[in-house]
Amino acid sequence: MPRLRRKFAEPPDISSCKWRRPMYETDRTLDGSMPEDHSRSDPVTIIRTSPMGKFQVALVVVLFCLYALDGYDLLAVAFALPGIRADLKLPPDILGVIASAGLIGSGTGALLIAPLSDRFGRRPIMLASLILAGCGMAICTIANGPMVLVLGRSITGLGVGALLPGITALAAEYSNDRVRNGVTVLITVGFSVGGLVGGNFAAVLLFHWSWRSVFLCGSIGTFLAAAISALIVPESIEFIVATRPVNALARINSVLGRMAKESIARIEAKQVTTAKAPIVELFKQDLLVITVVVTLTYALHGATFYYCLNWLSKIATDIGYTASGAAHAFAWCSGGGLVGALLAAFLATRIRIQSLIAFSLIASTVALLVLASIHRMSNEFFVASGLVGVALYCGQSSLYAYMMRAFPTRVRASGAGFVTGVGRFGGIASPTISGFLFASGLSNAAVSTMMAMGSLCGAVILLSYHIFWRQT
């Protein structure tokens, strides 16, 4: 039979076709609706609907490395603490203050400095934060007493806390809709990788040199990262479109050229963001509820998260393990955490992010209760430690992706900074509260049951918001 061929006088015009690309479940916004289809002249739409190019992939890799470097910077004091104790002859209570200074600085940086990314841009605050962290590490290198160490760790924490929300927003804003959730979660894995790889690197340094080498290498690496980032990392196109600086069109086309995409002739007319205090926007009527929901969920899960990190070794030794065995259990938890973060990156592009978070938080509660029910040394204790790590880190990483969708461009870094800042202080309070509970004579099982309720309450709050408030 002769083949039939349909002929067209000219190629069909699909420029106005609403469904010219496949839509994915993860394209849905938090209210369950599909995003509007904009003109292809809109650079934000070009990024969100086009496949990920080499430049975007390379940018994600750079941001992942920055996360890993920050993980090393924040945890460096844990690697150096034995050497500091032996060299400076400091008592345990002073060492505790030094160890806590970085976490307190991190929460403060996320709360006070990170929101400036929504006013001055992601790139300048990122570079300033790297320089701040590098200076803090350098101060620790030359410290000869506890006061200088506390100062150095506080400055390092400020830089780390200010950096992470901004680069998380930057990664989300340079990713397309299909992989945005996954990319946002994936770069947060860098923090765990930085701690894991950094610990082994620090062990080599400490074998040959003193504890100061841990901070010196961190300082050099951070300053080098700032220089490389200044050359490679551009400003967020979404931020430029939202704020419209004088040379906005030229800057957008320059970045589009680096991404191997066509330049645009003009920027679509939209409302320009001019807020001078973006963090205040979080408490206005349209964002107040979601700000409270995300902050409470993150802080409550953080209470369970930091309880496990701080008291897992005690639980292990109380049932008969030696210090080495307790460290082995903690390694299982850390390994499970890496698996959990990678699992979150895989699932975040396949199911609704709020469902993934709720499931992870409930799983965290169950896993901790199972761990607390084991009262003797056994392989089950190590397996339970690993499962606790999987659930905890899966929930923690997924929450970052949720923040990127919950807050609009104009307050994205402010929202992430506020949530992580307040949540970090909740995490700092968790070990203290649980310490008082242990001191009152409660058993490991009783305290673990109480602290496990943090993640469960966080899941209830998030689910209630989506079921009764958003009704999705």
ZAMARGU-4260 file (C-alpha; in steps of 0.2 Angstrom, whole numbers, plus 5000, padded with zeros to 4 digits):
<rodrens>
0) 5000/5000/5000 | 5006/5018/4997 | 5012/5027/5012 | 5000/5041/5017 | 5009/5057/5022
5) 5001/5072/5030 | 5007/5088/5022 | 5008/5106/5029 | 5009/5122/5019 | 5020/5128/5034
10) 5026/5122/5051 | 5012/5123/5064 | 5013/5138/5076 | 5015/5131/5093 | 5021/5147/5102
15) 5004/5149/5110 | 5001/5131/5115 | 4998/5130/5133 | 5005/5113/5134 | 5020/5114/5123
20) 5030/5105/5136 | 5025/5090/5148 | 5020/5096/5165 | 5025/5087/5181 | 5017/5084/5198
25) 5032/5093/5206 | 5027/5108/5195 | 5013/5112/5206 | 5014/5126/5218 | 5010/5124/5237
30) 4992/5128/5234 | 4991/5113/5222 | 4988/5124/5206 | 4999/5123/5190 | 5010/5137/5187
35) 5005/5150/5174 | 5013/5149/5157 | 5022/5165/5153 | 5030/5172/5137 | 5046/5164/5132
40) 5054/5182/5133 | 5053/5180/5152 | 5070/5175/5157 | 5063/5167/5173 | 5051/5156/5163
45) 5066/5152/5151 | 5075/5145/5166 | 5060/5136/5174 | 5055/5127/5158 | 5071/5124/5148
50) 5082/5108/5151 | 5096/5110/5163 | 5112/5116/5154 | 5130/5113/5157 | 5132/5130/5165
55) 5118/5127/5177 | 5124/5110/5182 | 5142/5117/5185 | 5134/5131/5196 | 5125/5117/5206
60) 5142/5108/5209 | 5150/5124/5215 | 5136/5128/5227 | 5137/5110/5233 | 5155/5112/5236
65) 5152/5129/5246 | 5139/5119/5257 | 5153/5106/5260 | 5166/5119/5264 | 5153/5127/5277
70) 5151/5110/5284 | 5169/5109/5287 | 5170/5126/5294 | 5156/5124/5307 | 5162/5107/5313
75) 5181/5111/5313 | 5180/5115/5332 | 5174/5097/5335 | 5190/5090/5326 | 5201/5102/5335
80) 5194/5101/5352 | 5205/5088/5360 | 5220/5097/5354 | 5214/5114/5361 | 5210/5105/5378
85) 5228/5098/5379 | 5237/5114/5373 | 5227/5127/5382 | 5223/5117/5397 | 5204/5122/5397
90) 5191/5115/5408 | 5176/5106/5400 | 5163/5120/5403 | 5174/5132/5394 | 5176/5120/5380
95) 5157/5118/5379 | 5156/5137/5377 | 5169/5137/5363 | 5159/5123/5354 | 5143/5131/5356
100) 5149/5148/5349 | 5149/5143/5331 | 5131/5136/5332 | 5125/5152/5341 | 5134/5163/5328
105) 5126/5152/5314 | 5109/5155/5320 | 5112/5174/5322 | 5119/5175/5304 | 5104/5166/5297
110) 5092/5177/5306 | 5100/5194/5304 | 5112/5193/5289 | 5104/5181/5277 | 5089/5192/5274
115) 5100/5205/5266 | 5101/5194/5251 | 5084/5199/5247 | 5089/5217/5247 | 5107/5218/5240
120) 5107/5202/5230 | 5112/5183/5233 | 5130/5186/5226 | 5137/5200/5236 | 5130/5193/5253
125) 5137/5176/5248 | 5154/5183/5245 | 5154/5193/5261 | 5148/5178/5271 | 5163/5168/5264
130) 5175/5181/5268 | 5167/5183/5286 | 5169/5164/5289 | 5187/5164/5282 | 5191/5178/5294
135) 5184/5168/5309 | 5194/5153/5305 | 5210/5164/5303 | 5206/5171/5321 | 5205/5154/5328
140) 5222/5149/5320 | 5231/5163/5330 | 5221/5161/5346 | 5230/5159/5363 | 5215/5159/5374
145) 5197/5155/5376 | 5190/5172/5372 | 5199/5174/5355 | 5193/5156/5351 | 5175/5161/5356
150) 5176/5177/5345 | 5183/5167/5330 | 5170/5153/5331 | 5156/5166/5333 | 5162/5175/5317
155) 5164/5159/5308 | 5146/5154/5313 | 5140/5171/5307 | 5147/5168/5290 | 5141/5150/5289
160) 5123/5155/5294 | 5122/5170/5283 | 5128/5160/5268 | 5117/5144/5267 | 5100/5152/5265
165) 5107/5163/5250 | 5115/5149/5241 | 5100/5138/5243 | 5089/5151/5235 | 5102/5153/5221
170) 5102/5135/5217 | 5083/5134/5217 | 5082/5150/5206 | 5094/5142/5193 | 5085/5126/5192
175) 5071/5121/5181 | 5054/5116/5188 | 5057/5097/5185 | 5072/5096/5196 | 5071/5111/5207
180) 5066/5102/5223 | 5079/5088/5220 | 5093/5101/5217 | 5088/5111/5233 | 5089/5095/5243
185) 5105/5089/5235 | 5116/5104/5238 | 5111/5102/5257 | 5119/5085/5256 | 5136/5095/5254
190) 5135/5100/5272 | 5135/5081/5278 | 5149/5077/5265 | 5159/5092/5272 | 5158/5085/5289
195) 5162/5067/5284 | 5177/5071/5272 | 5183/5086/5283 | 5184/5074/5298 | 5196/5062/5288
200) 5206/5077/5281 | 5207/5084/5299 | 5213/5068/5305 | 5228/5068/5293 | 5232/5086/5298
205) 5232/5082/5316 | 5243/5067/5314 | 5257/5079/5307 | 5253/5096/5314 | 5244/5104/5329
210) 5226/5109/5330 | 5229/5126/5323 | 5232/5117/5306 | 5213/5113/5305 | 5208/5131/5306
215) 5222/5137/5295 | 5217/5125/5281 | 5199/5130/5283 | 5203/5148/5282 | 5214/5146/5266
220) 5200/5135/5258 | 5186/5148/5262 | 5196/5163/5255 | 5200/5152/5239 | 5181/5148/5238
225) 5177/5166/5239 | 5189/5170/5225 | 5182/5156/5214 | 5164/5161/5217 | 5167/5179/5212
230) 5173/5173/5195 | 5160/5159/5192 | 5144/5162/5202 | 5132/5176/5194 | 5118/5185/5202
235) 5101/5177/5202 | 5091/5181/5187 | 5075/5180/5197 | 5082/5193/5209 | 5087/5205/5195
240) 5070/5203/5187 | 5061/5206/5204 | 5072/5222/5209 | 5076/5229/5192 | 5093/5238/5194
245) 5099/5251/5182 | 5108/5238/5170 | 5096/5224/5173 | 5093/5219/5155 | 5112/5219/5151
250) 5116/5208/5166 | 5102/5196/5162 | 5107/5194/5144 | 5125/5191/5150 | 5120/5177/5161
255) 5109/5170/5147 | 5124/5170/5136 | 5134/5160/5148 | 5120/5148/5149 | 5120/5146/5130
260) 5102/5153/5129 | 5095/5167/5118 | 5095/5185/5124 | 5079/5194/5127 | 5074/5211/5120
265) 5065/5218/5135 | 5060/5213/5153 | 5041/5209/5155 | 5032/5222/5165 | 5030/5216/5183
270) 5029/5224/5200 | 5046/5229/5206 | 5052/5224/5223 | 5058/5239/5233 | 5056/5233/5251
275) 5070/5239/5262 | 5066/5227/5276 | 5062/5210/5268 | 5061/5201/5284 | 5046/5212/5289
280) 5037/5205/5274 | 5036/5188/5282 | 5024/5194/5295 | 5012/5202/5283 | 4995/5194/5280
285) 4999/5184/5264 | 5015/5176/5272 | 5012/5176/5290 | 5003/5159/5292 | 5016/5150/5281
290) 5030/5158/5290 | 5024/5152/5307 | 5020/5134/5300 | 5037/5132/5292 | 5046/5139/5307
295) 5037/5128/5320 | 5039/5113/5309 | 5058/5116/5307 | 5061/5120/5325 | 5051/5106/5332
300) 5060/5093/5321 | 5076/5102/5325 | 5073/5098/5343 | 5072/5080/5340 | 5087/5081/5327
305) 5099/5089/5339 | 5093/5078/5354 | 5099/5063/5344 | 5115/5070/5338 | 5120/5075/5356
310) 5114/5061/5366 | 5115/5046/5355 | 5133/5042/5363 | 5126/5043/5380 | 5111/5031/5376
315) 5124/5019/5369 | 5136/5019/5384 | 5121/5017/5396 | 5116/5000/5388 | 5134/4994/5390
320) 5144/5000/5375 | 5162/5007/5377 | 5166/5024/5370 | 5172/5016/5354 | 5156/5007/5352
325) 5146/5023/5355 | 5157/5031/5341 | 5152/5016/5330 | 5134/5019/5333 | 5136/5037/5329
330) 5145/5033/5313 | 5129/5022/5308 | 5118/5037/5312 | 5129/5049/5301 | 5130/5036/5287
335) 5111/5034/5288 | 5110/5053/5287 | 5119/5054/5271 | 5108/5040/5264 | 5093/5050/5270
340) 5098/5066/5262 | 5101/5057/5245 | 5084/5048/5247 | 5076/5065/5249 | 5085/5072/5234
345) 5078/5057/5224 | 5060/5058/5230 | 5058/5077/5230 | 5056/5077/5211 | 5043/5063/5212
350) 5031/5066/5226 | 5024/5082/5234 | 5037/5089/5245 | 5025/5092/5260 | 5020/5073/5259
355) 5039/5068/5259 | 5042/5080/5274 | 5027/5073/5284 | 5032/5055/5281 | 5050/5058/5286
360) 5045/5067/5302 | 5034/5053/5307 | 5047/5040/5303 | 5059/5050/5314 | 5048/5048/5328
365) 5045/5030/5326 | 5064/5026/5323 | 5069/5035/5339 | 5056/5026/5349 | 5062/5009/5342
370) 5080/5015/5347 | 5075/5019/5364 | 5066/5002/5367 | 5083/4993/5364 | 5091/4990/5381
375) 5105/4978/5377 | 5120/4978/5366 | 5115/4971/5349 | 5116/4973/5330 | 5098/4980/5331
380) 5105/4995/5340 | 5116/4999/5326 | 5103/4996/5313 | 5091/5007/5323 | 5104/5021/5324
385) 5106/5021/5305 | 5087/5021/5302 | 5086/5036/5314 | 5099/5045/5304 | 5090/5041/5287
390) 5073/5048/5294 | 5081/5063/5303 | 5091/5069/5288 | 5078/5065/5275 | 5066/5077/5284
395) 5079/5090/5287 | 5084/5091/5269 | 5067/5091/5262 | 5062/5106/5273 | 5075/5116/5263
400) 5066/5112/5247 | 5049/5116/5255 | 5056/5134/5260 | 5061/5138/5242 | 5043/5135/5236
405) 5035/5142/5251 | 5043/5159/5250 | 5042/5170/5234 | 5058/5178/5227 | 5057/5194/5235
410) 5058/5186/5253 | 5066/5169/5249 | 5082/5171/5257 | 5074/5181/5272 | 5061/5167/5274
415) 5075/5153/5274 | 5086/5163/5285 | 5072/5167/5298 | 5066/5148/5298 | 5084/5141/5300
420) 5089/5155/5312 | 5075/5152/5324 | 5075/5133/5321 | 5094/5133/5325 | 5091/5141/5342
425) 5078/5128/5345 | 5091/5115/5341 | 5103/5123/5353 | 5090/5123/5367 | 5086/5105/5364
430) 5101/5097/5372 | 5099/5108/5387 | 5081/5103/5390 | 5085/5085/5388 | 5100/5087/5400
435) 5088/5093/5413 | 5076/5079/5410 | 5091/5066/5412 | 5097/5075/5428 | 5079/5074/5435
440) 5081/5055/5435 | 5071/5050/5420 | 5076/5035/5410 | 5083/5035/5392 | 5067/5028/5385
445) 5057/5041/5394 | 5067/5056/5388 | 5068/5049/5370 | 5050/5047/5370 | 5047/5065/5375
450) 5060/5072/5363 | 5053/5061/5349 | 5037/5071/5350 | 5045/5086/5342 | 5046/5078/5325
455) 5028/5071/5327 | 5021/5088/5332 | 5030/5096/5317 | 5022/5083/5305 | 5005/5087/5313
460) 5007/5106/5310 | 5012/5104/5292 | 4999/5092/5288 | 4985/5102/5297 | 4990/5117/5287
465) 4989/5108/5270 | 4973/5099/5274 | 4963/5112/5284 | 4971/5129/5278 | 4977/5126/5260
470) 4965/5111/5257 | 4976/5103/5245
</rodrens>
